[in-house]
Amino acid sequence: MPADQARARVDAALAAGGRLADDSCAPAWWSLASPDNKGVDIASWTDTTD
């Protein structure tokens, strides 16, 4: 997803009861887990032009 939306999605998932499983590669991606331990990654990209 666009980098300007990724952090908001992470924050929304945490506010909904999720937990942060790994943020060692943030802001490229975050690994989250739901309260019942189902995993999801949120990945971002930066739009660039060469």
C-alpha positions in Angstrom: 0.0 0.0 0.0 1.2 3.6 -0.4 3.6 4.6 2.3 1.4 7.5 3.5 -1.4 5.0 4.4 0.6 2.1 5.9 1.2 3.6 9.4 -2.5 4.6 9.7 -3.5 1.0 8.9 -1.1 -0.4 11.5 -2.4 2.1 14.1 -6.0 1.1 13.3 -5.2 -2.7 13.6 -3.6 -2.1 17.0 -6.5 0.1 18.2 -8.9 -2.8 17.2 -7.0 -5.2 19.5 -4.2 -6.5 17.4 -0.7 -6.7 18.5 2.6 -5.9 16.9 4.5 -9.1 16.2 7.6 -7.6 14.4 8.5 -4.1 13.3 12.2 -4.7 12.6 11.7 -3.8 9.0 9.4 -0.8 9.5 8.5 1.4 7.7 8.8 -1.1 4.8 6.5 -3.6 6.6 5.0 -4.6 9.9 3.9 -8.0 11.1 0.8 -8.0 13.2 -1.3 -10.6 15.0 -5.0 -10.6 15.9 -6.2 -11.3 19.4 -6.7 -15.0 18.3 -3.1 -15.0 16.9 -3.8 -14.9 13.2 -1.0 -13.1 11.4 -1.0 -10.3 8.8 1.7 -8.2 7.2 1.2 -4.6 6.2 3.8 -3.6 3.6 4.4 -0.2 2.0 6.2 1.2 -1.0 7.6 4.6 -1.9 6.7 5.9 -5.3 9.7 7.2 -7.0 10.6 8.4 -10.5 13.9 8.0 -12.1 
